[in-house]
Amino acid sequence: MEVIPNIKSKTLIDFAERQINCGSTIISDGCRSYRKLDGRGYKLQFLVYNPKKNPDHLR
């Protein structure tokens, strides 16, 4: 794994192609940038986070 400099679509696609096996499920918060991974061999699952109920993902 690695820290990526931003969450732009191009950055996420480059990272995914280097680090994530085709056919894997990518679970994210539904940020639009992740949607560009659709059709590239990845399964996408979006979860809606409620920052008031579970703020841990914001840290």
C-alpha positions in Angstrom: 0.0 0.0 0.0 1.0 3.6 -0.2 -0.2 7.1 0.6 -1.5 8.8 -2.5 -1.2 12.6 -3.0 -4.9 13.2 -3.8 -8.2 11.5 -4.7 -8.5 12.5 -8.3 -9.8 9.9 -10.6 -6.4 9.5 -12.5 -4.6 9.1 -9.2 -7.0 6.4 -8.0 -6.9 4.5 -11.3 -3.1 4.5 -11.3 -3.0 3.3 -7.7 -5.7 0.6 -8.3 -3.9 -0.7 -11.4 -0.7 -1.1 -9.5 -2.0 -2.3 -6.1 -5.4 -3.9 -6.5 -6.1 -7.2 -8.2 -8.7 -7.1 -11.1 -12.0 -8.5 -9.9 -11.5 -7.2 -6.3 -14.3 -5.3 -4.6 -13.4 -1.7 -3.7 -15.5 -0.3 -0.9 -15.6 3.4 -0.6 -17.7 6.3 0.7 -19.0 6.9 -2.9 -16.8 9.8 -3.8 -17.2 10.5 -7.5 -13.6 9.8 -8.2 -14.1 6.2 -7.4 -16.8 5.8 -10.0 -14.2 6.0 -12.8 -12.9 2.6 -11.6 -16.2 1.0 -12.8 -15.7 -0.9 -16.0 -12.0 -1.4 -15.4 -12.4 -4.8 -13.8 -13.2 -3.8 -10.3 -16.4 -4.3 -8.4 -17.5 -1.1 -6.5 -19.5 -1.0 -3.3 -20.4 2.4 -1.9 -21.2 2.9 1.8 -22.8 6.1 3.2 -21.1 7.2 6.4 -22.8 9.3 9.0 -20.1 11.5 10.6 -22.3 12.1 13.6 -22.8 8.4 14.3 -19.4 7.2 13.3 -16.8 10.0 12.9 -13.8 7.5 12.9 -13.3 7.7 9.1 -12.7 11.4 9.3 -9.6 11.1 11.4 
